[in-house]
């Protein structure tokens, strides 16, 4: 699998380099025949193309694999994330605990960042070398604070957190990923009811991720489950 990916990446990078060469030749030739008034526009096109191709090549040399969990409320999303991590670092509760998105990026060193968000009533900052129980505790406090105050402060932004952690999915798996690949797991909030636009908007921000969708198997209303899952996938 890894060799096939490398082959695809190399082919795309080679074509990008060819495109750069062809454009440079065309640019040199056409510039000699254009009035000076066109030169700034041609230079701008050249710069934008160079930036776009450089960005493309960088993404292939340093790809990112993003796995996200979402679904209905209380459906085991955070439990699944903890299983993939090999540690209980994301808060789990019988009722809905998700508040905002929690991103876990693979790293040999452990750290937690609770990002500054508008109106935050919880402690924000960065903690390096933090233990698993402390990660859990700080996330729990931020989520509870948001859940308890969001109705009283409609403009309160939900917590946004990033955890750097040597999680099980990479550490103990047989994944053959290209060298330099960054791996992220994102715990997205669930949909509590049909038309839950707040959490739906957060979920839509991660459309490029490979999503695992869960649902509450104890829910007896099949129509509700179907409608919620359609909103998640929509």
C-alpha positions as CSV (number, residue, x, y, z in Angstrom):
1,X,0.0,0.0,0.0
2,X,2.8,2.4,0.9
3,X,4.7,1.7,-2.3
4,X,1.5,2.4,-4.4
5,X,1.0,5.7,-2.6
6,X,4.6,6.7,-3.1
7,X,4.2,5.9,-6.8
8,X,1.0,8.1,-7.1
9,X,2.7,10.9,-5.2
10,X,5.8,10.8,-7.3
11,X,3.8,10.9,-10.5
12,X,1.8,13.9,-9.4
13,X,4.9,15.7,-8.3
14,X,6.6,15.0,-11.6
15,X,3.6,16.4,-13.5
16,X,3.6,19.5,-11.3
17,X,7.3,20.0,-12.1
18,X,6.5,19.6,-15.8
19,X,3.7,22.2,-15.6
20,X,6.1,24.6,-13.9
21,X,8.6,24.1,-16.7
22,X,6.0,24.5,-19.4
23,X,4.6,27.7,-17.8
24,X,8.1,29.2,-17.4
25,X,8.8,28.6,-21.1
26,X,5.5,30.0,-22.1
27,X,5.9,33.0,-19.8
28,X,9.3,33.8,-21.2
29,X,8.1,33.6,-24.8
30,X,4.8,35.4,-24.5
31,X,6.2,38.2,-22.3
32,X,8.4,39.3,-25.2
33,X,5.3,40.0,-27.3
34,X,3.1,41.7,-24.7
35,X,2.9,45.4,-23.9
36,X,4.4,46.5,-20.6
37,X,0.9,47.0,-19.2
38,X,0.3,43.3,-19.2
39,X,3.5,42.4,-17.3
40,X,2.2,42.9,-13.8
41,X,-0.8,40.6,-14.5
42,X,1.5,37.9,-16.0
43,X,3.8,38.2,-13.0
44,X,0.9,37.7,-10.7
45,X,-0.3,34.6,-12.6
46,X,3.2,33.2,-12.4
47,X,3.4,33.8,-8.6
48,X,0.0,32.3,-7.9
49,X,0.8,29.2,-10.0
50,X,4.1,28.7,-8.3
51,X,2.5,29.0,-4.9
52,X,-0.3,26.6,-5.8
53,X,2.1,23.9,-7.1
54,X,4.5,24.4,-4.2
55,X,1.6,23.8,-1.8
56,X,0.5,20.7,-3.8
57,X,4.0,19.2,-3.7
58,X,4.3,20.0,0.0
59,X,1.0,18.2,0.8
60,X,2.2,15.1,-1.1
61,X,5.6,15.1,0.7
62,X,3.9,15.7,4.0
63,X,0.4,14.2,3.8
64,X,-2.2,14.3,6.6
65,X,-4.5,11.4,7.4
66,X,-7.6,12.7,9.3
67,X,-10.1,10.3,10.9
68,X,-13.2,11.9,12.5
69,X,-15.9,10.4,14.6
70,X,-19.4,11.8,14.6
71,X,-23.0,10.7,14.8
72,X,-25.9,11.0,17.1
73,X,-25.6,12.0,20.8
74,X,-24.5,9.4,23.4
75,X,-23.7,7.0,20.6
76,X,-20.1,6.1,21.8
77,X,-18.1,8.6,19.7
78,X,-15.8,9.6,22.5
79,X,-15.5,6.0,23.7
80,X,-14.4,5.0,20.2
81,X,-11.8,7.8,20.2
82,X,-10.4,6.7,23.5
83,X,-10.2,3.1,22.1
84,X,-8.2,4.4,19.1
85,X,-6.0,6.4,21.4
86,X,-5.4,3.5,23.8
87,X,-6.2,5.8,26.8
88,X,-9.1,7.6,28.4
89,X,-8.3,11.1,27.5
90,X,-11.6,12.4,26.0
91,X,-14.5,12.9,28.4
92,X,-17.2,10.3,28.3
93,X,-20.7,10.5,29.9
94,X,-24.1,9.0,29.6
95,X,-25.5,12.3,28.4
96,X,-24.0,14.3,25.6
97,X,-20.5,15.6,26.6
98,X,-19.1,16.7,23.2
99,X,-18.7,20.4,23.0
100,X,-16.8,21.7,20.0
101,X,-14.1,19.6,18.3
102,X,-11.3,17.8,20.0
103,X,-8.3,17.1,17.7
104,X,-5.8,14.5,18.7
105,X,-2.6,14.5,16.6
106,X,-0.1,11.7,16.8
107,X,3.1,12.8,18.6
108,X,5.7,11.0,20.8
109,X,5.4,13.8,23.3
110,X,2.1,14.5,25.2
111,X,0.6,18.0,25.4
112,X,-2.7,19.7,25.5
113,X,-3.8,23.0,24.0
114,X,-7.2,24.6,24.9
115,X,-7.4,27.4,22.3
116,X,-8.6,30.9,23.1
117,X,-12.2,31.3,21.9
118,X,-14.6,34.2,22.1
119,X,-16.1,34.5,25.7
120,X,-14.3,31.5,27.0
121,X,-15.2,30.9,30.7
122,X,-12.7,28.0,31.1
123,X,-8.9,28.0,31.4
124,X,-7.2,28.3,28.0
125,X,-3.5,27.6,27.4
126,X,-0.9,24.9,26.6
127,X,0.3,22.2,28.9
128,X,3.3,20.1,27.9
129,X,4.2,16.7,29.4
130,X,0.7,16.4,30.7
131,X,-0.7,13.1,32.1
132,X,-3.7,11.4,30.7
133,X,-5.9,12.1,33.7
134,X,-5.0,15.8,33.6
135,X,-6.0,15.9,29.9
136,X,-9.3,14.3,30.7
137,X,-9.9,16.7,33.6
138,X,-9.1,19.9,31.8
139,X,-11.3,18.9,28.8
140,X,-14.1,17.9,31.1
141,X,-14.0,21.2,32.9
142,X,-14.0,23.2,29.6
143,X,-16.9,21.2,28.2
144,X,-19.0,21.4,31.4
145,X,-18.5,25.1,31.6
146,X,-19.6,25.5,28.0
147,X,-22.7,23.3,28.4
148,X,-23.8,25.0,31.6
149,X,-23.5,28.6,30.1
150,X,-24.3,28.3,26.4
151,X,-28.0,29.0,26.9
152,X,-27.3,32.0,29.0
153,X,-24.7,33.3,26.6
154,X,-25.8,32.6,23.0
155,X,-22.6,34.1,21.5
156,X,-20.4,31.8,23.6
157,X,-18.0,29.9,21.3
158,X,-17.6,26.2,22.0
159,X,-14.2,25.0,23.2
160,X,-11.6,24.0,20.7
161,X,-8.8,21.7,21.9
162,X,-5.8,20.0,20.4
163,X,-4.1,17.0,22.0
164,X,-0.7,15.7,21.0
165,X,-0.5,12.1,22.0
166,X,1.2,8.8,20.9
167,X,-2.1,7.0,20.2
168,X,-2.6,3.4,19.6
169,X,-4.0,3.7,16.0
170,X,-0.5,4.5,14.8
171,X,1.8,3.2,17.5
172,X,0.4,-0.4,17.5
173,X,-1.1,-0.8,14.1
174,X,0.2,-2.2,10.8
175,X,-0.6,0.9,8.9
176,X,1.9,1.4,6.0
177,X,1.8,5.2,5.7
178,X,4.2,7.3,3.6
179,X,7.1,8.8,5.6
180,X,6.2,12.2,7.0
181,X,2.5,11.5,7.2
182,X,0.7,13.3,10.0
183,X,-2.2,11.4,11.6
184,X,-5.1,13.1,13.3
185,X,-8.2,11.9,15.1
186,X,-11.1,14.4,15.5
187,X,-13.8,13.9,18.0
188,X,-16.7,15.9,16.6
189,X,-20.0,16.7,18.5
190,X,-23.1,14.6,17.9
191,X,-26.5,15.7,16.7
192,X,-29.0,15.8,19.6
193,X,-32.0,16.4,17.4
194,X,-33.1,16.9,13.8
195,X,-32.2,20.5,12.9
196,X,-29.4,20.8,15.4
197,X,-27.7,23.5,13.4
198,X,-25.0,24.4,15.9
199,X,-23.3,21.0,16.0
200,X,-24.1,20.4,12.3
201,X,-22.0,23.5,11.4
202,X,-19.1,22.1,13.4
203,X,-19.3,18.7,11.7
204,X,-19.4,20.3,8.2
205,X,-16.0,21.9,8.9
206,X,-14.4,18.4,8.7
207,X,-15.8,17.3,5.4
208,X,-12.3,16.3,4.1
209,X,-11.8,13.8,7.0
210,X,-12.5,10.1,6.8
211,X,-15.6,10.0,9.1
212,X,-16.8,7.1,11.3
213,X,-20.5,7.7,12.0
214,X,-22.0,6.2,15.1
215,X,-25.5,6.0,16.4
216,X,-27.3,5.2,19.6
217,X,-28.5,1.6,19.2
218,X,-30.8,2.0,22.3
219,X,-32.9,4.6,20.4
220,X,-36.2,3.0,19.6
221,X,-37.4,5.7,17.1
222,X,-35.9,4.4,13.9
223,X,-37.2,7.4,12.0
224,X,-35.3,9.8,14.3
225,X,-32.1,7.8,14.0
226,X,-32.4,7.8,10.2
227,X,-33.1,11.5,10.0
228,X,-30.2,12.3,12.3
229,X,-27.8,10.2,10.4
230,X,-28.9,11.8,7.1
231,X,-28.1,15.2,8.6
232,X,-24.7,14.0,9.6
233,X,-23.9,12.6,6.2
234,X,-25.6,15.5,4.3
